[in-house]
Amino acid sequence: MARLTEIAFCLPAASPSQQFIRDLRRLLADVAYATSGPADSLILTPPAPVSARPITVVRLADVAAPQVALDIGRTIGLAGSGPTPRRDHVELADLADRLAGSVGRIDHTGVNLPSQAVSTEEWDGLVQDIAASAAMYRYPTGEQWPFVLPSTSAELMADIRDFLVGREPRFELVHDTWYPYTTWQFALWTTLTRTELEELFPDPVGISIPGLEDIFRTVYIRHSWSDLEIRFDLCFRIPDSPSDWETGEWLVKHGGRIK
């Protein structure tokens, strides 16, 4: 069985991409497991358990458009096209300024693929390829939002039974029925309350996704790539930590492994 050990968010090798990675590194400056790699890349290594994989990388690449490369021989390009909704976007540098000192962890990264452009057969094939090489779990409430949890090689062969904080960043796939274009998502744990984040990012700069408004505040980032949205979900401070979401127990026990 091939093991998924790296998920790479690849950007065209040009100055806008270099600036994006520099701003992202500044946004995540207080994340202990976010380290600089070669050629201005950013590497996110799961802090627990030891040797858990996959790692997540944001880097420059010889590509014409952004894509996500999985080291099992699969790439996830930009699917679909069309006008994006009319909403306010924030410069990534501005987001880093406003959140300075408030981001300590990364819950997950992810890719939303439009269902009108990615067929059910294509979607199922991608999910099965990833599930064969990583610990991938269904979303317990039934939505097409499967998550990869970083795991050791032993856990990949058997299953995850140790529930601890640090098994991050996870990776989420979404078969998106709402928007006709690809979205990259980065969910960050912050030390801020809902009230504080709503004051930092009031409507329409920040928005609440229906059904998830008690969990995070969403901000969309301005960039230069067409047919792609990039969003940051800013999670509110959790008073009773760790939760079964943070440890992965909810996904493992209630969602179940995809095999």
Summary of the structure (lengths in Angstrom):
residues: 259
radius of gyration: 17.2
end to end distance: 12.2
largest distance: 48.2
contacts: 786
relative contact order: 0.19
helix: 21%
strand: 31%
